[in-house]
Amino acid sequence: MTWYQTITILEILFGSLFFVLYIGYLLRVRKVAAFFNQRPHVVWFKFLLRHVYVALIIIAILGPSFGAMKKEIKTIGKDLYIAIDLSKSMDATDVQPSRLEKAKREVQRLITRFNSDKIGLIVFSNEAYLHSPLTYDQNALQLYTQTLRTSLVPYSGTDYAPVLQLTLDKFSSGPAVEEVEQKAKVLVLISDGENFAGNAEQLAEQLREQNIRVYTLGIGTQEGGRIPVGRSYKRDKQARFVTTTLNPGPLNQLAELTDGQYFEINNRVSEVSRLISAINNIEGELRESKTIDVTANKYIYPLALALLLILLDVLITVKVVRI
């Protein structure tokens, strides 16, 4: 048997006070009875009765739990990596306040919507780095997300191959699990698009073989925007301003190769809600089975018995003096 509550000094104090006062009551009744040469035997019966139902009430408050049993429950688990493009083009302001700032807000929203799943953060440009390992700690994830800026990684364009390879490595290096305890493995890749190299296509095939789905989130507009550099904007070799536009083709291709989906954020619409729904839709495919001990609080039984004894106490009267 287990207990939901424990006895504290307060319960001991009140119990002791009740016992002392009741002893005083008994002595007074006995003194009155002795004065009239009476023997109130019922007093001792009520003494025992009242202490029994007080003890039962205390037991009910403590919450006795018994009848333990094993119960199998099936929980749905996901390991989710969110990869965020930190190339300089993410500073473009065609999506307000900037592509990166908008992406950070949406990532924080994703984190709160998958609060029962393990989430990790990856940052990349032409190389990929683990920004946060898989964790349930939402406060840490929110903090890591707030610190993101394009200067965190070396800048030389965007390449998807390193982030795909890092994702493969991290999922492969995780603890081995039994077949019934598989978890859905998901990569959410947020970028404004880049050319899709042949190596990335091979890595995408490997992700698919390992049941790792890639959901891509393109951020930007077809009209594009300039890339801030200091107080001005980036220029090409002919001193013309460089305009970066959203290139959804590679992101769409990557999602298709891994049985994922492509979604988009621009200055008019955000499809993050659809992304969340799409990830939730894969929850029924891979489940985790656990066996837990189940106990029930049986306070109702001692409480019901105590109420019956209280009713009996009310019905039985004590006659100290008989005429």
C-alpha positions in Angstrom: 0.0 0.0 0.0 1.2 3.5 -0.8 0.0 6.9 0.5 -0.7 10.1 -1.4 0.0 12.3 1.6 2.3 12.0 4.7 1.7 12.8 8.3 3.1 16.2 9.3 3.6 18.0 12.6 0.3 19.7 12.2 -1.7 16.5 12.1 0.2 15.1 15.1 -0.4 18.3 17.0 -4.2 18.3 16.4 -4.4 14.6 17.1 -2.7 14.9 20.4 -4.8 18.0 21.3 -8.0 16.0 20.6 -6.8 13.1 22.7 -5.9 15.3 25.7 -9.2 17.2 25.6 -11.2 14.0 25.3 -9.4 12.5 28.3 -10.4 15.6 30.2 -14.0 15.1 29.1 -13.9 11.5 30.3 -12.5 12.4 33.7 -15.3 15.1 34.1 -18.0 12.6 33.2 -16.5 10.0 35.5 -16.4 12.6 38.4 -20.1 13.5 37.8 -21.1 9.8 37.6 -19.2 9.0 40.8 -21.0 11.9 42.6 -24.3 10.2 41.8 -23.0 6.7 42.3 -23.5 5.8 38.6 -21.4 3.8 36.1 -21.7 5.3 32.6 -20.4 2.3 30.7 -21.6 3.8 27.4 -19.0 6.6 27.8 -16.2 4.2 27.3 -17.9 2.7 24.2 -18.2 6.2 22.7 -14.6 6.9 23.6 -13.5 3.9 21.5 -16.0 4.7 18.8 -14.9 8.3 18.3 -11.2 7.5 18.3 -11.9 4.8 15.6 -13.7 7.2 13.2 -11.2 10.0 13.8 -8.5 7.5 12.9 -10.4 6.5 9.8 -10.8 10.2 8.7 -7.1 10.7 9.1 -6.5 7.6 7.0 -8.8 8.9 4.3 -7.0 12.3 4.3 -3.6 10.5 3.8 -5.0 8.8 0.7 -4.4 5.0 0.9 -3.6 3.5 -2.5 -3.7 -0.2 -3.1 -4.7 -2.6 -5.8 -1.5 -2.0 -7.9 -1.6 -3.4 -11.4 0.5 -3.2 -14.5 -1.0 -1.2 -17.4 0.4 -0.8 -20.9 0.1 2.6 -22.4 1.1 3.7 -25.9 2.6 7.1 -26.2 3.5 9.0 -29.3 7.0 10.3 -29.5 9.0 12.4 -31.9 12.6 13.5 -32.2 12.6 16.8 -34.1 15.5 18.8 -35.4 14.9 22.3 -36.6 17.6 23.5 -39.0 17.8 27.2 -39.6 19.7 28.9 -42.5 22.0 31.6 -41.2 23.4 32.7 -44.6 23.6 36.5 -45.1 20.6 36.4 -47.4 18.4 35.7 -44.3 18.9 39.3 -43.3 16.9 40.5 -46.3 13.8 42.5 -45.3 11.3 41.4 -48.0 9.7 39.6 -45.1 9.4 41.9 -42.1 11.2 42.6 -39.9 13.7 40.3 -41.7 13.7 36.7 -42.9 15.7 35.5 -40.0 13.7 37.4 -37.3 10.5 36.1 -38.8 12.0 32.5 -38.8 13.0 32.9 -35.2 9.5 33.8 -34.2 8.0 30.8 -36.0 10.6 28.5 -34.5 9.6 29.6 -31.1 6.0 28.9 -32.0 7.0 25.4 -33.2 8.8 24.7 -29.9 5.7 25.5 -27.9 3.5 23.4 -30.1 5.7 20.3 -29.7 6.4 20.6 -26.0 6.0 16.9 -25.3 8.7 16.0 -27.9 12.5 16.2 -27.9 13.7 19.1 -30.1 17.2 20.0 -31.2 18.5 23.0 -33.1 20.9 23.0 -36.1 22.3 26.1 -37.8 23.9 26.1 -41.2 25.2 28.1 -44.2 27.7 26.2 -46.3 28.5 24.2 -43.1 26.2 22.8 -40.4 26.6 23.1 -36.6 24.6 21.6 -33.7 23.3 24.6 -31.8 21.3 22.6 -29.2 21.0 18.8 -28.8 17.7 17.0 -28.5 16.0 18.2 -25.3 12.7 18.7 -23.6 13.9 21.9 -22.0 11.8 24.5 -23.7 13.3 27.5 -21.9 16.7 26.6 -23.1 15.4 26.1 -26.7 13.7 29.5 -26.6 16.9 31.1 -25.4 19.1 29.4 -28.0 16.6 30.6 -30.7 16.7 34.2 -29.5 20.5 34.3 -29.9 20.5 33.3 -33.6 22.1 35.8 -36.0 23.8 35.4 -39.4 27.3 36.2 -37.9 27.2 32.9 -35.9 28.5 30.9 -38.9 31.1 31.6 -41.6 29.5 33.0 -44.7 30.0 31.6 -48.2 26.5 30.7 -49.4 24.1 28.0 -48.6 24.6 24.2 -48.9 22.1 21.6 -47.8 24.4 18.7 -47.8 26.2 19.4 -44.5 22.9 19.9 -42.6 21.5 16.6 -44.0 24.7 14.8 -43.1 24.7 16.2 -39.6 21.1 15.1 -39.2 21.9 11.6 -40.3 24.8 11.4 -37.9 22.8 12.7 -34.9 19.9 10.3 -35.5 22.2 7.4 -36.1 24.3 8.1 -32.9 21.2 8.0 -30.7 20.5 5.2 -28.3 19.3 2.0 -29.9 15.6 1.3 -29.2 13.4 -1.8 -29.6 11.2 -2.0 -32.6 8.1 -1.1 -30.5 9.7 2.0 -29.1 10.5 3.7 -32.4 10.0 7.4 -32.5 9.1 9.5 -35.5 12.2 11.3 -36.7 11.7 14.7 -38.3 13.9 17.5 -39.7 12.3 20.9 -40.3 14.6 22.9 -42.6 14.1 26.6 -42.8 15.8 28.5 -45.6 15.3 30.9 -48.5 16.5 28.4 -51.0 19.7 27.4 -52.8 20.9 25.2 -55.6 20.3 21.5 -54.9 23.7 19.7 -55.3 24.0 16.0 -56.3 25.5 15.1 -52.9 22.4 16.5 -51.1 20.2 14.3 -53.3 22.1 11.2 -52.2 21.8 12.2 -48.5 18.1 12.8 -48.9 17.7 9.2 -50.2 19.6 8.0 -47.1 17.3 10.0 -44.9 14.3 8.4 -46.5 15.7 4.9 -46.0 16.0 5.6 -42.3 12.4 7.0 -42.1 13.6 10.5 -41.4 11.2 13.0 -43.0 12.3 16.4 -44.0 9.7 19.2 -43.9 11.0 22.3 -45.6 9.9 25.9 -44.9 10.8 28.5 -47.5 11.0 32.1 -46.3 11.1 35.1 -48.6 9.3 36.5 -51.6 9.6 36.1 -55.4 10.2 39.9 -55.6 13.1 39.5 -53.2 15.0 42.0 -51.1 18.4 43.5 -50.7 21.0 42.1 -48.2 22.0 44.6 -45.5 25.8 45.1 -45.1 26.6 47.6 -42.4 24.7 50.8 -43.2 24.3 49.9 -46.8 23.5 46.8 -48.9 25.5 44.1 -50.6 26.7 44.9 -54.1 28.0 42.7 -56.9 31.3 43.1 -58.9 29.6 45.7 -61.0 28.6 47.7 -57.9 25.0 46.9 -58.4 22.8 46.1 -55.4 22.3 42.3 -55.0 18.7 41.2 -54.7 17.9 37.8 -53.1 14.7 36.0 -53.9 13.0 32.9 -52.5 14.0 29.8 -54.5 11.4 27.2 -53.5 12.5 24.5 -56.1 15.3 22.9 -54.1 13.3 22.9 -50.9 10.3 21.3 -52.7 12.5 18.7 -54.2 14.2 17.9 -50.8 10.8 17.4 -49.2 9.5 15.1 -52.0 12.6 12.9 -51.8 12.0 12.2 -48.1 8.2 11.9 -48.1 7.9 15.3 -46.4 6.2 18.5 -47.5 7.1 22.0 -48.5 5.6 25.1 -46.8 6.2 28.8 -47.2 6.4 32.1 -45.3 6.2 35.3 -47.2 5.0 38.9 -46.6 1.3 37.8 -47.1 0.9 34.4 -45.6 2.5 32.0 -43.1 2.0 28.2 -43.5 3.5 27.2 -40.2 0.1 26.1 -38.9 -0.1 23.7 -41.9 3.4 22.5 -41.1 2.4 21.7 -37.5 -0.6 19.8 -38.7 1.4 17.8 -41.2 4.0 16.8 -38.5 1.1 15.8 -36.2 -0.4 13.6 -38.9 2.6 11.2 -38.8 2.2 10.5 -35.1 0.0 7.5 -35.7 2.7 5.6 -37.6 5.4 5.1 -35.0 4.4 4.6 -31.4 6.2 4.0 -28.1 4.9 1.4 -25.7 5.4 1.6 -22.0 4.3 -0.4 -19.0 3.5 1.5 -15.8 2.3 0.7 -12.3 -1.2 2.0 -11.7 -2.7 2.6 -8.2 -5.9 4.2 -7.2 -6.7 6.4 -4.2 -9.1 4.3 -2.0 -9.9 7.1 0.5 -13.6 6.6 -0.1 -13.7 3.4 1.9 -12.3 4.6 5.3 -14.3 7.9 4.8 -17.6 6.0 4.3 -16.9 3.8 7.3 -16.1 6.9 9.4 -19.4 8.5 8.4 -21.3 5.4 9.4 -19.6 5.4 12.8 -20.4 9.2 13.2 -24.0 8.4 12.6 -23.9 5.6 15.2 -22.3 8.0 17.6 -25.1 10.5 17.2 -27.8 7.9 17.8 -26.2 6.6 21.0 -26.7 8.8 24.0 -24.9 8.8 27.3 -27.0 8.9 30.5 -24.9 9.8 33.5 -27.7 10.1 36.0 -30.6 7.6 36.1 -33.7 8.4 38.1 
